[in-house]
Amino acid sequence: MRILLIRHAEPDYTTDSLTARGKMEAELLSRRLSRYQIRDFYVSPLGRARETAAYTLEKTGRTAEVLSWLPEFRARFQDPETGMKRLAWDVKPRLWPLFPGITDVGTWADSPVFAGSDVKAVWQETVDGVDALMARYGFRKDGSVWLCENNTQDTVALFCHFGISMAILGYLTDVSPMVLWHHCICLPSSVTEVITEERIRGEVSFRVTKLGDLTHLEACGAGRSTAGEFPDVYTGADSTDPAVNGTKNIYE
């Protein structure tokens, strides 16, 4: 089985939609995805993900099922450094010693720093959502492997968001999402591909073959959006989003 975790194209967060560039990214993405044999499409309820998916769905004459648990990983907690509410996927790595068990997929959400927050509840919602989705295809998690009596080479696509994608990936691969959130970045319209590995009949593990892939943009020299990316080199700003500070992505 192959699972595609697709981040929405460049967003206008104020309207939960796509920018003009985002629409261009979604169009180029749709040309790529329309060549894939995708069995089922799923989409986040949020507008930016649904608008991104619409380009592919229209091109392929398909529809997508909206999954209520697939919005961005929205849990917030009180930042021990500033006292402000902060998203769980936006923590400065130097604060990690304050989060016991943060690198363990089984204990990260139980960190005392998250006490009184909705982090564990949203994580459980994600786990339950992935379990229910995988069960549709005959998969059941059993410790470090997934059991499946009739694994196939079908492809499913999920149009969603960076935070929730890494939470899904963490659960599938037994990696703490905190590690993925803070050491990986999937830029707008990127594709993360996860495939099954069945070395013993009926026992499956998941392997990542692409993470944040932007081939559809790079192939035509379209550059890439920096939405959600922090500065490569210190600038004093907290984002390289051109809409915030006018910086330019040097890797275009």
Protein Blocks (a to p, Z undefined) as FASTA:
>chain_A
ZZdddddddddfknopadfklmmmmmmmmmmmmmpccfbacddfbfklmmmmmmmmmmno
pacdddfklmccfbdcddfklopacdfklccfklmmmmghklpmklmmmpmklgoiaklm
mmmmmmmmmmmmmmmnopacehjbccdfbbcfbdcdddddfklmmmmmmmmnopafklmm
mmcccdehiacddddddfbghiacdddfbghiaklmmmnonapafehiacfbdghiabfb
fklnopacfkZZ
